[in-house]
Structures are given as structure tokens and as C-alpha cells.
Amino acid sequence: MGATMCSHLLLLSFMLLSPIAFAAGVADTIGTGRNITDSETLVSADGTFTLGFFSPGVSTKRYLGIWFSVSDDAVCWVANGDRPINSNSGVLVISNTGSLLLLDGGGQIVWSTNSSGASSAEAQLLDNGNLVVRDRGSSTILWQSFDHPSNTLLSGMKLGKNIWTGAEWYLTSWRSGDDPSPGAYHRVLDTSGLPDLIVLQGHVRTYRTGPWNGRWFSGVPEVTTYMDLVTRQVTTSPGEISYGYTAKPGAPLSRVVLTETGMAKRLVWDAGTRMWQTFFQGPRDVCDAYGKCGAFGLCDAGAAAKSFCNCLTGFNPASPSAWSLRDTSGGCRRKVKLDCANGTTTDGFLLVRGVKLPDTHNATVNMSTTVEDCMARCLADCSCVAYAAADIQGGDVRSGCVMWRDDIIDLRYVDKGQDLYLRLAKSELPAPSPRRPFPTAPVVGASAATVAVVLIILVALFVIRRRRKPIISVFHSSSTVPSTEGHSAAPSQPSIGQGSPAPTVHSVELSFLKKVTNDFSIHNTIGRGGFSVVFEGNLPDGRKVAVKKLTQSSATDDGSEIFMREVKVMSNLKHENLAQLLAYCKEGNERILVYEYMKNRSLNIYIFASDRTRRALLNWEKRLEIIVGVAKGVAYLHGLSKEVIHRDLKPSNILLDDNWRAKIADFGTAKVFVDGQTNPTQVQTAGYTAPEYAAHGRLTLKCDVYSFGVVLLEIISGQRNNASPTLISDAQESWNQHKIKEDLLDAAVAQPEPETLLELERCVQIGLLCVQQSPADRTSMAEVVAMLTTNSSSSRIRQSDRQVIDGMAASSPLREANLSTQEDASGAQGDSIYLT
């Protein structure tokens, strides 16, 4: 042991003193006798990737990692995640036995590739981000980082299993944003049935994409919107079963990340904004929670009134009492037993359309048979409860067979979903439609009458289309709000709710929206969320609009009603700090909203930018104006005759117009709109959700107040409220220590003038008032606006609310003075409208 330690110290000393030590940032390769110290890097030949030492988040510990050169916080591989170096003394060397070694200042091995080769071995960082060790001049790879993934899947990597060696490739989440040691979640390729990407927390499944169907994973139809970026490939061979993707030539940089909260995200680099855009994230909604509805349950993200879960036809809740309490995990059981014995059966199959196929880990898969044979096999097997096509890459010509002999788990509706054939007893199958005999006598008369009717309809349609207003005038005229039924509604206080008037914006044709967005081209994409994609639309007169295309969950009657009800609400919201809805489209399965275009995009692009110059674009005066604008917008929503609760207030939902005026957006039609419901759909974004809503689902106006307080502190600091310790506790500490200027203000912005500093201090105090743990201790948005815009309110909160901010008192003079206002703002949920 002593000799080994001595040899490592000698090696370290030699590397640090060597005259051929590595020159920082000028090469992609190191060989024997060279090293990388803490201040040096390897850079891939095309400049895409960098290898070096880094400290994540607020941590001061040092790690060896690989990151995207354009975004140094996008770390995609870490060598010593569970063994950090506590100083800047680390050095990466390659030994004379062909092993890559990471040594600390004491010469101890912190991490090693454990590879063996000739003394001429070298390590190279390739253009795809793969770090490889091989003998110089040889193409044989002795070791590569792609075989040892961290939390990121890059182009050319794979997840799965080598059947011959037993080696597995999977992602492991970080413990936190400041700690890249192995976290609680893994993302693996389940190879026990059809290949299926699974997220595990320990050994418990939390989310899966749905099985591979030859074109995509059946629960992730979003991939069809970025097929021109990457090519996906599932390999099934005697040697391995794996999944990976390769970037297409000219495509922007992309990566798949497993976050510390167990969410899988496809991120794509936007060179224009220098930000990573989310193209997909899973789980995306409540129905993506694994086994949400239990065995033989079917989840529908658009059915909040039914707790999202229904039993399949022919099944009843296994525990009605549990379902009445909204616990659906126990699933469903058959109403009538199957009739199958001794090779005979009267059972049949019910077609369930548009679903993510159930978990196949206990299913039987046969890729060499037809779907027709699959039905016969299932019918002949008394234990078979359902079947489906295993491969749809032939389009209408489906092939392969997957049969379930056990409970069906994790079934949900999904856009572009597959067909599942459910086995039922004969008595549970719908009665076939009776066939009517074809009449022979009145054929001629009926035909003539039919022709006449068709002609009349065609003429009527022609007249209607001629009278339809042109699209430009439709958008232009949508800014006015006509009165309905003789009742005039003031623009500042429209009547919203069950008695909402018809939409005051016009519908437009899908064909027109396709034209102005280049058929929803990915090159027109300006934003993306879990439930929608936003495209830039260019109108014929040169103006631009934002076209928000919602994800199709299911074209149900309920879904259409929800969409139109929200259009009515949004079309009647008129305020300078709310994004204006210009038009909508409800054609076939498409649900599309057209908004005014915001040249400066969203607030998060600036306050969270890694580029200090971009952050400095929003000086303190602009930031203060944005804070006041957001406050006024939320106060307007809360002050309507039917209160509106936004529920998802965050910087990415705050747009900035040409004059940097804040416009609250994303009223979330793709999520569920609830009116007068006691348990509305929970919409939670980590860091912005009020504690009482996150823990118990209690939703009041004070939830928006909490989110506003977080946003305010983020605008002031330029920090996200998702680190540990949180921004809130940092702001509290800065306030208590009277060090807001030194410790909290965004350092990328010039130091504020004394008068501006007083305004910023007042904002911090108001922000802390808004994020109190108890809703009763939070002020109302109306009071927030008053405190932000009047000096009298400023002095009053400074004198009387210190105890509330310090969390030392259950009430304060400010709260007592405004108790009735706050009680009104926290009123019954039945009087509120929940947006998102």
C-alpha cells in the first residue's frame, strides 16, 4: 500500500512539473506524460464539448466532468460524483498501464477507468461528447464514458442491456443540483416485454413512456414534432437490447436528462436565446403517474371531475369506498366472469382506441405473427385478457402480437395512441347494430331528393364562406369586447363564469394557421411546454402572431367543452398586463390558440441567463416596472366578479412586449380548467407552489400570492428558487442581516442608485410577506399593488410587518388592518375560476 501511494505521489509530482504539461483548451487528447490540472480543459475537435473540473450550483467541491461548451452548466457526465475533491488540487493523468486516473492533492486515486493497455495509451474527447481511452494509432476502445452514463443521454449513447456480458446502460439522477452523487432515480430500458423506458425510484416504478411500437414509445407521441432533429433506434438482437438516438446533420444540440426529481426531459439548445428549450418531459401530467388508476383502470387527463380515472367497460371499482375518496390505486374488477373452458369460449373483444399500451413486463410478445393470428391465439388462451399489435411502423399494416395474461396496469388515453383489444364476457359486449334491408322501390325518388339537399347545402356553404371576415380583420377586431344580451361589461371588470358570453374572438381555419406557420414547422417553434408547442405565425400583412398548438389528449365531448369554456374566459380578460387572445381554432382533433406576438419572449430568458450581458438588459428600472406590471395583472384576475386563480405563475409564463411591459400568459387550456369544483386539478411547478396547495391541494387566491412572491424574489436576485438552501431562506437571511445589496441583488446588473435601492428593499420585504408559510399571513394582491405604488404603504409595512416577515407572530397590524380584504381574497373555491 505504501509503495503504491508513493508511486502515485511521484506520478503526480512528475505531471505537475513536466515541461510537456497540457496546454489549456488547445487539444482534445492527452497521452502518457500529460495531465489536466484544475484550471485546464480538453475541448472536442469541433468545440462542442469540454472536459474539466467544475463545482455545481453553490457547492465548492470539485468534480471532473464533461459539459456543452455553449452552456457550462449543462454537465452531461461526471467521473467522481460520489467522491468529490475538496480543493483545486485535482489532476487527471493517464498511467503507463493505459488507465485514466483522477488524483487529489495527496496523490490518492479518486477515480479510475481501470482500463489496461500499452504505455502509448491516450484519452480523447470526441465530437459527440464521448471520452475514450485507446492505444495510440488503434481504433480499439479500451474504455469509454458512454458505457458509464451519469444523468444525461447524448446522441450516440444507448440505454439497455448487453445480453452476452450482462452489462447495463442506464441513467442515474443527481442527488441535487449542487450534488452530482447518485440520486434516488434511475431511467432504464425494460427489456422483459416490449422495450419500454422506465423511471424507477429505488425499485418502484414511477413513470414509463409506454412500449416501443416500431415508430415511437406509445405514450410519447410528442416525438413526431421533432423527428427532423433526431433518429431514434431500438436494437433487438441476440447480443443486446438497447435504445438510443442520433442527431441529424445540422440539427441543434440536444440531450435527455433525468432530473433529481425523477423527471425525464428532452432539452434542445436555442442558439438565438442561448437557452435550453424543453421539447418533452415525462411525467407530464397526473395520468403519467405509474398505475394511477390501478388494474383495468383507464386514466383520462381531461376528466378531472371523475378524478381522472374510469374503469374499463365491463369492470367496476374493486373498492367503491376507496374510489369515492379519490383513491383509485386499487383498480377495478370484472363484472362478469369470462366464459372459457375446455377449448371453447363465447367471449369477445372490445376495441379501446387511442391509448398508451399497458405495461408489458409480464406480457407475451411474438413479433413473427399477424394481428389476426394474435386475436385467435388470445381467444384460445383462457388466461389471455387483452392483445394488441406489437409493431405499427407499417402504418395501417400492423404486425406482431403482444398478449396480456395478468392485470392490465398503467393504461391512459394519449394523442395518436394505439388500439387495445380487451377481452369481455359476451353479456358485456355492446350489442351489434341491426342491419336494415335495403329498400328497392323508392331508390330513384330518394336519390333525387338527396341530390337536391346536397346542392342546397353546397350553395349555403359557399355563401357562408363568402361572407366570412378575412383573417386580418378578425385579429384586428378582436380587441373590442361587445356587450351581450343588453348588459354592457366594462373592460376592467368583465363578467366571467358559468354565465360567460360567447367568445369575443373569432375562430380561424386550420389551413390558414398551417400556412402562416409553414405547416407548424419546427423552424417556427418559439416555445414549448409539457402540453403545447408555440409557433411564430407570419400574417400576410407582415404582422406576427404566436400560435399555441395544444397537445391532443383525446377529442372527447368533455375536452371540447373545456376548451370552449376556457376560450370564453380568456377572450373576456382585458388588461394591459395580460397576454391578449386574438383567435382560436377547434377543427377535428386540433385545439389551437392565437395570441399577440411578444418580441422579447419570456422573463426567464433574461433573469436566469448564464450570459451576464443578457441579464443586464433588464436594469433595475425595468425589473421594478415588470414587478409592478405582474402584480397589477394578478390583482386584476383576483378582483373580477368571478375570481380567477392563475395557479402557474412563474417567469416562463410572463412575456415581455416591445416596450418590456410584462404580460401574464399561459392560461393553460391544455391543462384542466375547473369552475366551482371542490378538488380542482393540481398544477404544481417546483419552487412556485404554495405549501398548502402542494401538501393538501387547498387552492385559494393566496396560492397566487405565494407564487408572485417567489417570482418577485427571482427578478430581484436572478436566482431560481430550486436550489438548496432555497432562495426564500437566502432572501430572509439577507433581510435579517441588512445585506440585501451585498448578498441578494443580481450581480449582473449595475449597482442601484440610493433611491432605487430603497425601492428594491421594499420589493424584497413585500416578496417575503407574500411567501409566508401560513396563507393568513400573506397579504392580498390588491394590497401588494398599493404597497408597490404608494409611499404611504411603504412606510406602513416597514414599521408594522417586521414580525410577519420574521415569522414571529400569528398576526400583524397590516394583517389586522386588511383582514376583511384578505378573507375575501381567500374565499370559497366555488366562487373562483382556476386557470391552468
N, C-alpha and C positions, 0 to 999 in steps of 0.2 A: 504493500500500500504506500509506504514511504517513498519507494523508488518511483512508483507511478506518479505520485504527487510532485516529486522533484522534476520528473521529465516534463510534466505539464507546465511547471514554472519556467523551466529552461526554454520550452517552446514559446511560451508567452513572451518572455524577455527577448528572444530572438526576433519574434514577429514585430514587436513594438519598435525595436532598434534597427530592423532591416532596412537597408537603403532602397529596396525594391518594394517597400510597403505600398499598399494600394492607393492610388490617387482618386480622391472622392469624385463620384459622379461621372467618370470618363470611360467606364468599361462595364461589360455585362458578365465578365468571367473572372474568377480567381483560381489560382493553382497553388501547388505546394510552394511554400516560402512566401506567400502573400497573405494579407489579412484585411479585415474590415474592422476598424475601431468604431467607437460610438458616434463619432462625428462624420463618418464616411458612409457611402452607399454604393450599391450596384444598381445600374439602370439598364433595362432591357434595350436591345439594339434599336427598336423603334420608339423608345421613350415612354411606352405606355405604363410600364410597371417599375417600381422602385423597391429595393430591399435595403433595410437598415434598421436602426434602433428607434424606438418610439415610446412615448408614455401616453396611454389612452385617457381621455377625459381629464379629470382633475388629479389623476394618480401621478406620483413622481417616480414610480418604479419603471424599470426599463425592460423592454421586450424586443426580441428580434422578429421582424415581420415583413410582409410584402403588402404594398398598397398601390392604388392607382395614382400615377404621378399628378394627374389633374385635380385630385381630391385626396389630400394626405390623411383625412380622417376615414377614408374608405379602405380600411385594412381588411385584406382578404385571406391572409394566412399568418399564423403566429407559431413560432417554433417552441418557445418556452412559456406557454400560457400558464402552467401550474408551477413554474419555478422562476419568478422574476429576479432580475439583478437590481440590487438596491443602490447602485451608483452608476456613474458614467464610465466605468472601467471595463465594460464588457468588450470582448473581441471575438470575431468569427475567423477561424482558421481552418485549413484543410491539412490533415495529418499525412505523414509519409506512407500510411497504410490505406489511404483513399477514403478516410472518414471525415466528414464535416463536423467540426467541434465548435461549440459556443462556450467560452471560458469567462469566468468572472475575474475580478481584480486579484484574487488569491490564486489563480491558476486552476481552480476546480472546474470540472466539466459540468456545466449547467444543462446542456442538451447535446445530443449527438445523433448523426444519421445511422450509426452502427453499420455503415457500409464498408466493404473491403475491396480493394483494387490495387493497381500498380502505384508506384510512387509518383507517377505522372498524372494522377487523377486531378480533375478540375471540376469546379462547380460553375454553372452558367444559369443566369436568369433569362428565360426565353420570352419571346414577344407575347405569349399567351398567359404569362404570369407563373409559369411552372419553373421551379428551381430544380435543376437536375444535377446529379453527380455522375461522371463517367470518365473513363480513361481518355486522355488526350488523343485526339485523332480517331477515336472509336465512336460508333453510333450506339453501342450497347449501354443502356442506362443502368447504373448500379443502384441508384436511389432517386426518387422524385417526390416533390412536395404534393403533387396531385394524388399520390397514393395515401396521403395523410391529411385529409381536409380539416379545416377548422370550422368556421360558421358560414362559409361562403362557397358557392358553386360557380365556377367560371366556365367560359367557353372551352371545351376540350376536356373538362373533368367529367367524372361519372359517379353515380351512386348505384350501389348494388352489391353483388357478391361474385367472387371468383369461386366457381364450384369445385375446381381441382385443388386449390390451395386452402380454401375456406376463408380467405381474406375478404373483408367487407369494407366498403366505402360509404361513409355516412357523414352528415353534418352534426356538429355539436354547438349549441348556443354558448355565448359568453355568460359568465355569471352576472355581469352587469356592464354598463357602458364604460366603467372605469376598471374592470377586471376581466381580462380575457381567459381566465382559467375556466375549465369545463363547467357549463351551467346545467340547468335542470332538464333541458330539452334536447332531443335528437330528431333528425329527419332522415328516415331510412327508406329504402325501396323494399316493400314487402313482396317477396317472391313466392309466397306459399300458394297463391292462386294466380289471377291475372296480376301483372306488375302494377303496384299501387304505391304512391308516395304517402308516407305516414309520418305524422309528428307524434312523438312519444314524450310523456313526462314521466321519467323513470321507465316503468314497464306499462304504463297506462296510455292508451290511445286518446289523443285529444283532437286530432284533425286528420283527414285524409282527402286526397284530391279526387278519389274515385279511380277505378281501374283503367288501364290503358286500353283504348279501343281501336288502335291502329292509326288514329289521327291525332288524338289528344287524350289526356286523362279526363274521364267522362264528366267530372264535376268542375272542370276548369275551361269552359267554353271561351273565356276571355282570350285564350291564346290565338284565336282566329283573327284578333285585331292587331297582332304583331308578328304574324307569320313571315312578313318580309324582313324581319330583323334576325331571326334565328331559325335554325333547323333542328328539330327535336328528333332523338333517335332512341328507341328501345331495342336492345340486343338480347335475344334469347337464343342461346347456343349451348352445346354440351359443356363448354368451358366457363361461361359466365352468363348472368342475367344482370343487365345494367341499364341505366337511363342517363343520358347526357344531352348536351346541345352544343351546336357550333354557330358562331356568329357569321352572318352572311357578309360578303365583301361590301365595304362602305357603310355598314350598319354602325350606329353609335355604340359606345361602350355599354355593357350591361352585366349584371350579376344577380344571383339569387342568394338572399341572406336569410338565415334563421336567427331571429332576434331573441334577446334574453327573455321575452315574454311568451315565446313559443309560436310566433307568427312567421310564416314564410313569405318573403316579399321578392318580387321581380322588380329590380330598380334599373332604370335606363338613364344615362347621362345626357342632360340637355346642355349642349355647349353654349347656347345663347344666354341662358340664365345662370350657367355654371352650378346647376343643382341636379340632384338625382330625383327623377320622377318615378312614382310608383305606378307600374303597369298592372301589377296583380298583387293581391295579398290574401292569404288564407290562414286562419278562418276569416271570412269576410262578413258574416252575419250570424244570427243566432242559430240558423239551421246547419251551419258548418260545425257546430259543437258535436263531437262524435257521439252517436247514439242518442241524440236529443230526444227522440220520440220512442225509443225502445224498440223491441222486436215487433215487426209488422206494423210499425208506425210510419207515417209519411209526413215530413216536415215541409211547410209552405211559408217562406219568409214574408209573404203578403197576407198572412192570416193571423194578425195579432189578436183579433177578437176571440180566436179559438186557441190561444196560447201557442200558435204556430203548428200545432200537432193535430193530426187526424189519424184514426185507424183506417187501414186499407179496407176496401169493400169486402164484406164477409167476416170482419173482425170487430170486436168490442174491446174497450179498455179492460186490461187484466184486473185493475183496481180502480173502479169508478170513483171511490172516495179520494184516492191519490190524485187522479186527473182533475177532480173538482178543485183541488188545492194547487193545481198547475204543476204537479209533479208527474211528468209523463214518461219518466225513465223506465218504469215497469212495463211499458209497451202494451201490446194487445194480444188477444187470444181469439181463436176461431169461434164463430157462432155455431157452425155445423161441421161435424167431423167429415173428413174425406171418405169417399166410398171406393175403396181399392183393396182387393184381396184376391189371392189365387189367380193372378194374371188377368183379372177383369176389373173394369172401373167404369163409373158413369160420370167421373169428374171432367171438368173442362178448364179452360184458361181465360182469364180476364186480362185485357191489354191495359197496362198502366203506362201512359205516354210521358215523355219529357222529363226523365228522372236521372239523377246520378245513380248509377247501379250500386246495389248494396255491397258491403264488404265481402270479398271473395276468398278470405283466408281459409275458410272451411268448405269452399265450393269445389266442384269438379270441372276441370277445363279440358276441352278437346278441340284443338284448332283444325283438325283434318275433316270435320264433318260439316254438314249443312244445317241451317236453322230449322229446316223441315224435319231432318233426322233428329235434331235436338228435341223438338216437340214430342216426337214418337218415343224417344228414349225416356224423357221425363214422365210421360203418361204411363209408360210401362214400369216405372220405378215408383213404388208406393211411398217411398220416403222423399221423393222429389217434390219440393213446394213451389219452385219457380224456375224459369230459364230465361236466357237472353242470348242475343248474338254476341260473340266474343270479339268480332272484328268488323268495323264498318268502313274501312278505308276504301272499299269498293263502292261507296255511296249507297244506292238502292240495293246493290247486290251484297247482302250481308253474309257472313260466313262464321264458322267456328261455333262452339257451344259452351256455355257456362251454365251449370245446374247447381241450385242450392238445395241441400238436404237438411238444413238446420234453420234456425231462426234467421229471418231477413233483418239485418241491422244497418242503420245509418243510411236510410233512404230519404231523398229530398227531391223536390222539384228544382230544375235548373234549366236555364236557357240552352237550347239546342241539345236537350237531354236525349237519352236513349229509351227504347221500348223494353219494358219488362213484362213477361207473361206470368201472371200469378195464378196458381192452381187453386180452384174453389170447388166445393161440392155443387152438384147440379142445381140444387134449390137456391144457391146463392148467385148463380149466374143470371145476368139480365135476360129477360125473355126476348127471343128473336123477333124482329119486326115482321108482321104479317105481310105477305105479298098479295097485292091486288091484281085481279085478272085484267089484262089489257083490253079496254073497250074497242070494239071494231066499228060500230055504227057511226058514232059522232066524230070520227077522226078528222074528216075534212073540215067540218064546222069549227071544231076545237082548234085545228091548225090555223085556220083563217083568223080566228079570234086572237090567238096567241101572237100572230104576226102583227096584228093591229096594235095590241097592247105594247109590244116591243118597240114599234115605231113611235108611239106616243111617248114612251119613256125616254127614247133616244133624243127626241125633239126637246123634251123638258130638260134633260141633262145639258144639251147644247145651249139652251137659253140661260140656264143657271151659270154655266161656266163663262158665258159671255158677260154676264153681269157681275161676276166675281171681281173684287177690287184687285188691282195689281199689288204685288208683294211689297213694293217700296212704300206705297201709300198706307198699306196695312201697318207696317212698322212705324211709320211716321205718326199715324193717328192713334196709336196705342197709348200715347201719353195722356190722353184725356180719360176721365172716369165719368161716364154718363150716369145719371140718376136712374133708379129702377122703380117702377110702379108708383111714380109720383113722389117718391121720397128722395130728396137730394141729400147726398152724403158728402160732407166736407172732406177735402183731400187729406187732411191731417187726421181724421177720425172716421175711417170707413167702417161700415157695419160688416163684421166678419163672423162666420159661424154657420150654424145649421141653415139660417135664412140667407145665406150668401146669394147675391145676384149672379146671373150668368157671367162667365168670364168677360172682362172688358178688353181682352186682347183677342186677336183673331187666330184661327187655325191656318196653317200653311201646308202645302203638299210636300210629301216626302221627296218627290222627284226634284223639286226646287232646292230643298236642303242638300240633296246629293250633289246637285250642280254647283252650289256655292261653296261646298266643302271638298270638291274634287272626289266625290263619292266616298266621303268620310276617310280621306287619305291619311295615313299615319304622319305624312309630312305636314298636315294641317293641325296635328294634335298640339294643343297648348296647355292641357291639363288632364289629369287622370286621377280617379279615386276608386274606392272599392266597389262603387255602384254606378259609375258613369265615366264617360270619356268626353272631354270638351274639345271641340274643333273650332278653328278660325274659319269664319264664313265671309266670303267677299261678295258683296251685293253688286248688282250691275252698275249702280251709280257711284261705285268706288268706296262706299262705306263698309265698315267691318262689323260683324256681329259675333257673339260667342254662342256656338251651337252645342248644347249639352245633350248627348245621346245616352239615355239610361240603359242599364243592363236589363235584359229581358229575363225576368224570373219565370213568369207564366202569364199568358194572355187570358187571365180569368176575368169574369164579370166584376169580381171584387177588386181586382187590380185596376181595371178601367175606372171604376167608381172612385177609388182612392186617388188616382192620377187627376181626374177631372175636378175632384173636390179641392185638391191642393192647387191646381191651376186657378180656380176661383179665388182662393185665399191670396195667392201671390199676386194676381192681377189687380187686387184691390189694395195692396200695400204700396203706398206712395209716400216716399220720404227721401230726402237728398242723400241720406246715408244708407240706403238700401239699394242693392242692385235691381235694376228695373227689368221685369219680364216683358218682352216685346211680342212674342208669338209662341205657339206650341203646335205640335204635330202628334196626332193619335191616329195612325194608319196601320192596319194589320196588327202586328205584334210590336211595332215601334212606338216608343214614348220619348218625345224629344221636346226640349225647351230652348227657346231662343232668347238670349239676354243681350243687353247692351255690352259693347266690347270695352275692355279695360286695358289700355295700352301698357300700363305699368304693372300688370299682373297682380300677384298677391303679396301681402305684407311679409310673409315668412321668407320670401326670396331675398329680402333686404336685411331684416334684423338677425337672421341666422346665417348669413352668408359667410363662408370661410375667407372670402376676399374682403379685406378691411375697407377697400375703396368703395365697394358696393354698399357696405353697411353705412359708410359715411355719407352716402347720398341722402339718407334720411337724417338731417340735422335735428337738433333738439326742438326747434320751432315746428318743423314738420311732424315730428313724433308727438308733440303736445297736441297739435291740431288733429292728428289721427286718433289719439286717445279720446278727445272730446267728441269727435265725429262718431266713433264706435259707441260711446256712452249714449249719445243722443239717439242713435239708431235703435239700440236695445231698449231705451226708455220709451221710445215710440211704440215698439212692439208690446211692451208691458202696459202701456197706457190705453190701449184700444178697448172698446166696449166688450169685446171678447178677447181676453188677454192671449198674447201669442208668446210661447216659450220656444226659443231657438233650439236649445239643447246641445248644439255642437259648435259653440263659439270658440274659434281658435284662429291663429294668424293666417293659416292657409285658406280660411273662409272669409277673409277680409281683403277685398280687392281695392286697388288704387287707380283712380282715373287719371286723366292727363294732368290735372292740377294737384295730384296726390291726395285728393279727397277720399276718405275711407268709405267703402260701400260693403255692407254686410251681405254675404251671398251664401250659396249652398243651403237652400231651404229643403234639401233632401227629399225630393219626390221619390227617389229610388228607395229610400228608407220608408218607414211606415208613418203615415200621418194619422193621428189619433185625436178624436174630438169627443170629450165627455167620457173617457174611458178610465176606469179606476186603476188599471195596471198597464200604462202605455208601454210601447216597445222601448226597451232600454237601448240608448245610443251612447256609448261611452268612448271617449278618447283619453288615453292615459295622460295624466298631468293636468287635465282641464275639467275633470268630472268632480262635482261636489261630493264630499264623503257620504252624505246621507243618501244620495242617489246611487252611488256605486255599491253601497252596502245593503240598502233596503229597497231601492227603487222608488224612493219618495221624491216626487218631482213637483217643485213649486218654482215661482219666479226667482227665488233665491239661488237656484241652481245656475241660472244665467249670470247672476251677480257674482257668484264664485268664479265662473269661467272668465268673466270680464276682468276680475281682479288678477287672475293668472296672466291673461293677455297683457294687461297694463304693465305688470312687473317684467314681462318678457320684452316689451317695447323699450322700457327704460334700461334694461340690463343687456339686451342682446343675447340672453341665455335661455335655453329651453328648460322648462320645468319637468325634466325627466331624468335628472341626474341624482346622485346620492352624495351629500345631502341635497335636498331639493332647493330650488330657487326660493321658495317661500321661506324656508328656515334661514337661508342666507340673507334675504331681504330683512327678515325680522331681526337678525343679529346686527346687520348694518344700521338699522334704525335705532336699536338699543344702544349701540356704541357711537352713534352720531357720526358714522363714517360712510354715508351714502355716496358722497362724491368720490371717496378713495376706493371703496370696495364694491359698489354696486353699479354705478353708471357704466354704460358701454364705452370701453376704452377706445373704440374705433372712431368715436365722434369727438370733435374738438371740445375742450373744456368749456362748460357753460358760463355765461355771464352771471354775476351775483343774483340779478332779478330772475333769470331763467332757472338758476339753481333752486331758488325758493319754490318756483312752480313745480320743479321735478320732485323736491322733497314732499310737497303737498300731494303729488300724484302717488308717491310711494306710500304715504300714510293712508290715502284713500284705497289703494290696492290692498293693503293689509287689513283694512276694515272689511273689504269685500271677501277675503278668503278666510274669515273666521270659521272655526270648526262648526260652531252652532249656527244654524240658519237665522235664529233670532238675533244674533249679534251682528249680522250683516246688514248694511244699510240697503235702501231701495235704489233702483236706478234713477228714479226721479231726483232723489237726494244727491246721488253721485253727480248728476249733471249740475245741480245747484252748487255743490262744493267745488266743482271744476271751473265754474264760470263766474262765481261771485266771491269777492274778497271777504265778505262777512262770514260766509260759510267756512272759508279757510281758517280764520281766526277761531271760530267756534270749534272746529274739530281739533285744532291744536291744543285748545285749553281743556276740552272735556272728554276726549275719547282716547287718551293715552292708555287708560285701564283696559278698554276693549281690545286695543291692538296688542297689549301685553298679555291678554288672555287672563287678567287678574280679577275681572268682575263679571257677574252674570248680566248686568245692565249698566248703562251709562246715561249721562244727561242727554246725549244726542239721541240714543235709542228711545228714551222716555219722551223726548220732545217730539219724536216722529213715530211713536208706537202705532198709532192708528194707520199711518201710511204703510208701515211695514206689514201690519196684519192684513191690510187689504192686498198687498202685493204677494202675500203668502197664502192667498185664499184657496178655496176648494178647487180641486182639479177639474171638476165638472164645468167650471166657468172659464177654462183655459183651452187654448189650441196649441198643440205641440208640433212644432216644425222640426223635421228630421226624424 
